[in-house]
Amino acid sequence: MVTEASNRRDFLTGCLTGLGSAFALWVAYSYTLAKNNGDGRLYSGIITNEQKGGVWSSDLSGGTVRIEELSSRAHEIVAIENRQLVLVVSRRHGNFLQLRKEGSLKMVSETLNPKGVFFCGHAYYDAPSDTVYTGETYPDLQQGGIGRYKIVGQQLVRMGNQLLERGNPHQLYFGKSTWVAHGGVITSPDGAGKKLNLGKLKSKIIYSARLSKALSLPQENGWMSLRHFSCHPQSLNIVAVGGQDYNPDPLTRENSPMYVWSYGAFSQLSIPVGVETGGHIGSVCFDTTGDFLAFSCPKKNKILVFKYTPTAASYRFYDLWNWRDVCGLARGHEKGIFYVTTGTGRLLRLDAGKKTNSEVRSFNFSFDNHLLST
């Protein structure tokens, strides 16, 4: 286990202050997810020393690095492998989607947000339908929605959207099944992002293609906002979900339990006494087999690892790692392997099964938000 001093990078100082306690859920439901047989590269948003947003790519050994500057911060990078492209999604309240060449990151095209529409940082590409789905918020309407785009030539063409009650849908999956982590936050119509309904969020996981069916958090969890999830790679009918708790009570925020949500029923996902999530689950990731499950907790500089226990048919706490400002998580191609990025510029390789890690490379910039592996 590796331990570093706890300290956030200056760029994010205050950005997460006052956010509530984090939690994690895994949701069981039927779906099938194909294996990722990509070209072995990593992608992430970054923050440069000049405090500018950018996008980064390297091979799995940290070599053949490509970096391109952006007009603002990126939140998620999405693979569009059948077209040898990646999609760069701007951070909420975001105003751009960019298609770039995989590997080289050469700009192909940029699509700006329509009037009154802001991107929430996440998107999903469904190859069979050649469709890009985007999480969106509409402050004037105090609602959220899912945007739908087709790739025509080298451009994204907006085909429409579907409204959701309340705002800020986050991570998305559209394929043989549908998953949307719907945060439920309503923001101010001035576009400044002020949250208007904390304590009454009614966050939920949407699981139908028509966006009409959902598993909602109980009313007493009105401070919790579902944000990020990971689909089990071997179709064991499991989705792991993490979120953010805005509860103003520090004791509740730091020590709220983690949950298991199976077929609509709650049970607690046990973690050791004294382990604090810090109010924010940054990323959620299964390994390539689904035996291991990891959550990053940036505010507490931790990665929590769970392992599937067949006799109990559940995930149980397995290991804990401490890295300063850790957030990005992506699965490797082998069992138990995760790639990890930090706000201090570190790229690491974690072997959950062996409980070992190694630093792949250290960079002179800050990794920002999510990590994609292909």
N, C-alpha and C positions, 0 to 999 in steps of 0.2 A: 504494500500500500504506500502511496506517495502523498506527502502532505506539504502544502504551501501556506504561507501567511495569507490571511483573508484581507483582500483589498480590492475595491472596484476601480476600473479605469475611469479617468476623469471625465471622459466623454459622456458616460452614463450616470455620473453623479447626480442624484436627485430624480432621475427619470423613473426609478423604481421605488422611490421613497414613498412609504405609506401604502404600498400595495399589500394585499392580504395574503393569507396563508395558502400554500400550495397543497394540492391534493392530487391523487392519481386514481383512476378507475380503470378496470378492464371490463369491457362490454362483450358479452357473448352473443353472437348472431351469425347467421349463415352467409358465407361469401366464399369466393375463390380468388386468389391473388397469384398471378404468374410470377415466377422467379425473375429476378433482374440479371440479365446476362450482358451487362454493359461492357464498356471498353476499359474499365479500371481507372477511372479518374474521380477526383474530388472537386467539388464546387462550393463556394460560400460567398456571402457578402462580407466586405471588410470595411474598416475605418482606417484611413491613412494617418500618418503622423501630422498631416496638415488638417486633420479633422474633416476629411472629405470621404464621401461614400465611394465604394468601388466593388468590383466583382473579381474573384480570384479562382484559378483552377490549377491543379497540379496532378501528376500521376500519384499512385499510392505510396511511392517512396519520397514524396515531396519534391520531386524534380520536374523538369519541363514546365516551369511555372509561367502562367499567363495572368496579367492583371490589367484591368481596364477601369478607368475612372467613371463614376456615375454622377448625375446631377444631384442625387440625394441617396439615402441609404436603401439598400436592398434587404428584403426580409427572407425570401425563399428563392431557391433556384430549382427549376423543374426540368427534368429530362424529356426531350422529344426525340427519342433515339431513332425512330424510323425515318426521320428527316435530318438526322445528324445536327440537331439544334438543341439549345437549352433556352428556357424562358426565365428571364429575370423579373421578379415581382417586387415592386417597391413597397416599402414599409408603410403601415397605416399612419396617417391617412394618405395613401399613396396616389400618385398621379401618372404612373407609367407602367407599361409592360414592354419588355424588350425581347426580341428574338435575336439570339447570337449563335455563331458557329460553335459547336461543341469543341472543346480543346483549346482552340485559338481565341475564343471569345470575341471574334470579329463581329461588329454590329451588322445585323441583317435588316432589321426594321424596328421602329418604336411606335407604340400605340399609346396615345394619351387618354386620360379619363374623360368620359363625356361630362357635360355640365351637370353639377349636382351629384356626381358619383365619385366615390373615393374607394380605392382598393384597400383591402384589409391585410395584405401581406402574403396571402396564400392563393394557390391555384392548383389545378390538376389537369393533366392531359390524358384523354382517353383515346388510344390509338385506333381501335376499331371504328369509331365514329369520327376520328380526326377532329376532335372538339376540345377546346380549352375552356374549363370552368373556372370562374374567379369568385372569391369571396368579396362582397362589396357592402358599403354602407351609404345610406342616402340621408344625410343630416336634415335636409329640409322636410323629409317625410317622417323622420325619426324611426326609420326602418332599415333593415338590412336586406340582402338578396344575393342571388347567385347569377352572375353574368355568364353569357355563353358566346364563345367566339369560334369561328372557323378559320383555318389557315388557308388562304387563297393566294397561290403563288408564294410570295415571301412575306405576306402581310396578314395580320390578324384582323378579321372583319367581324364586327359585333352583330350577333344574330338576335339578341334580345336578352331578357332577364326575367327572373321570377322573384317576387317579393317574399320576404320572411317577416314574421312578427318580430319587432325589435331589431337591433343592429348588430354589427360585428361578427358575422360568421368567420371562422378561422379555417383550420385545416380541412381539406376536402378529399374525398375519394369517390369517383364515379366510374363504374365499370359493371361487372356482373352483379354487384350490389352497390349501394350508395351509403356514404357516411359523411356527415357534416358536423363538425364541432361548432356549435352555435353559442357564442359567448353571452348573448343577450343584453349587451351594453347599449344603451341609447345615448348618443352624443349630441352636443349642442349644435344648432343649425348654422352657427357661424363658421363651422369647419375647424374650430380650434381644438376639438376633441375632448371638451369637458364632459365628464360622465354624469348623467342626470338621474340615473335610477339605481344607484348602488344600494344594496340591501334588498332589492326586489328584482333581481336579474332574470330569474326563471330560465337559467341556462339549460341546454338540452343537447342530446345527440340525435340528429335526424338520420333515419335509416331507410327511407323509401325514395325511389327515383322521382316521384312526383312531389317530394319534400313534404308529404302530408302526415307521415308517421314519425313519432319521436319518443325517446325515453328522456323524461325530464327529471332534473334534480328536485328533491323534496322542497317544499316551501321554506323550511327552516335553513336551507342552504342558499338563501337569496344573495349572499355576498360572493358566492362562487361562480366563476366564469370558466366554462370549458374552452380549451384553446387548441391543444395538440394531441395527436394520436398516432398510433402505428398499427397497421394491419398485420396479423400473424401470417408469415410467408408460406406456411404449409397447410392452410385451410383447416385449422383446428377450431374454427368458429370463435375466434377471440380477437377483440380489438382493445388495445391498451390506450387509456386516455389520461391526459394530465391537464391541469388548469391553473387558475389563479384565484386566490381568495382575498377579497378587498376588505375583509372584516377589520374595523378600526381597533378592536381589542387586541393588543399585542400578544397576550397569552393565548387567545384562541387562534390567532393568525400563525404563530410559530409552532403550535403543538396540535393543530387539528389533525385528526387521523386520516390515513389513506384508506381508500375503499376498493372493494371488488363489487362490480355491478354485473351480475350474471342473469340473463333472461329477465331483466327488470327487477331483480331483487338485490338489495344491498347487503354486503357483508364487508367487514373491515380487512384491508390489506395490511398485515402486521409489519411494523418496523420497530427496531429496538428503542427502548426507553431512552430519551435524551436526544434522539436524532431529530433535527429540525429541518424542515423543507424550506423555510424562509419566505413563504408566500408566493412562490413562483416555480412552476415546472416549465423549463425552457424548451426541452425536446424529449420525445419519447421514441424508443427504438427497440424492436425485436432483433435478435441476431438472425442469421440466415436459416437456422433450423427451427426457430421459435422456442428453443429450450431456455434461452436467456432473454431477459427484458430489462432495459435500462431507462432511467429517468435522470435528467440533469436538473439541478437546483442551483441556478446561478447566484442567487442572493446569499446562499449558504456555502457556495463553492464546493458542491458535492455532486457525485454521481451515485445513485442507488441502483444496485443490481439485484434482480430477483431471478429465481430459477424455478422452472416447472417441476412440480413433485407429482409423479403419476399416481401414487397411492392416495394422495389427497385431492388429486385433480384440480390443483390450484398452483398459483405462483407464490413462492415464499421468499422472504428476504434472504439474500445470499452474500452480498458484499457491499462495501462502501469505499469510495475513493474521494480524496480531497484534492481539487485543483482550483486555483484562483480563477474566478470569473469564468467557470466552465459552462458551456451552453450547447454547442453543436454536437450532435450524435448521428452517426451513420453506420450501418452494418457493413462488415467486410464480406468476402466471398467464402470464408471458412467458418466452421462452428465456433461460436463464442467470441468472434472478433468484432470489435467496434472501433471506428475512428472517432476521435474526439478533438474539438477545437475550443480554444479559450480566448478571452478578451485580452490576454497578455501575449497573443501571437503564437501560441504553441499548437502544434499538430501532433497528436499522440495516437498510439495504437494500443488498445486494451484487449487482452486475452482473458475474458471472464472465466472460462473454464479452468485455466491455470492460475488465475488471480495474479497475473503479471501485467506489466505495461512497459512500453518503450517510447521515447520521444522520437518521432519521425523527423521533425525539423522545427526550428524556431524561426519566426519571421519578425520583421521590425514594423508590424502593423497589428491592429486588433481584429480578430475574427468577430463577425457580427451575426448573431442569430443562428440560423439553421445551416446544416451541412448536408450535402447531397453526395452519395457515392453511386457510381455507375459501373 
